Amino acid sequence: MPDVRDAPSGDDPDGAEPLPGAVDARFTLASERTMLAWLRTALGLIAAGVAVMHLFEPFGNAAARTTLGICLLAVGAFTAIVGAVRWHEINRALQKGGPLPGPWPIWTLTALIVVVGIAFAFWQ
């Protein structure tokens, strides 16, 4: 019975070893899809900010609309920037080895959205 350690590694049918520094395309494509999700989230937050500022006339007073709109725009811009930085860090970690970035951007974005939501739920 052949030893498992003698089996070729990876999905390459001829058993060739990958080049040093080469990254499996599935990982880089997954990182790219995640970056696109960050951008979709940012675009949604920015669109919500623009909509609140310019389309929701019956929403409270003008100060509330402006403040909520600016907060949503700022959180959207933050999301796009953090997503791009995180994508760069993940790609660097995949290419050069090393630890992947921690979850702080996700916790920060979650906290910002919760704070903005609670603040405007109690806005008078």
ChimeraX attribute file (.defattr): number of C-alpha atoms within 10 A of each C-alpha:
attribute: neighborCount
match mode: 1-to-1
recipient: residues
	/A:1	3
	/A:2	6
	/A:3	6
	/A:4	8
	/A:5	7
	/A:6	7
	/A:7	9
	/A:8	13
	/A:9	14
	/A:10	12
	/A:11	10
	/A:12	10
	/A:13	8
	/A:14	9
	/A:15	11
	/A:16	11
	/A:17	11
	/A:18	12
	/A:19	7
	/A:20	8
	/A:21	10
	/A:22	10
	/A:23	15
	/A:24	13
	/A:25	9
	/A:26	9
	/A:27	13
	/A:28	16
	/A:29	11
	/A:30	11
	/A:31	18
	/A:32	17
	/A:33	13
	/A:34	16
	/A:35	20
	/A:36	16
	/A:37	14
	/A:38	21
	/A:39	20
	/A:40	15
	/A:41	17
	/A:42	24
	/A:43	17
	/A:44	15
	/A:45	22
	/A:46	23
	/A:47	16
	/A:48	18
	/A:49	24
	/A:50	19
	/A:51	14
	/A:52	20
	/A:53	22
	/A:54	12
	/A:55	12
	/A:56	12
	/A:57	12
	/A:58	8
	/A:59	11
	/A:60	11
	/A:61	10
	/A:62	13
	/A:63	10
	/A:64	16
	/A:65	23
	/A:66	16
	/A:67	15
	/A:68	21
	/A:69	22
	/A:70	17
	/A:71	18
	/A:72	26
	/A:73	22
	/A:74	16
	/A:75	21
	/A:76	26
	/A:77	17
	/A:78	17
	/A:79	24
	/A:80	22
	/A:81	15
	/A:82	20
	/A:83	22
	/A:84	18
	/A:85	13
	/A:86	21
	/A:87	21
	/A:88	15
	/A:89	15
	/A:90	21
	/A:91	17
	/A:92	14
	/A:93	14
	/A:94	19
	/A:95	15
	/A:96	13
	/A:97	12
	/A:98	10
	/A:99	11
	/A:100	13
	/A:101	12
	/A:102	9
	/A:103	9
	/A:104	9
	/A:105	16
	/A:106	13
	/A:107	10
	/A:108	14
	/A:109	16
	/A:110	11
	/A:111	12
	/A:112	16
	/A:113	16
	/A:114	11
	/A:115	12
	/A:116	14
	/A:117	14
	/A:118	11
	/A:119	12
	/A:120	13
	/A:121	9
	/A:122	7
	/A:123	9
	/A:124	8
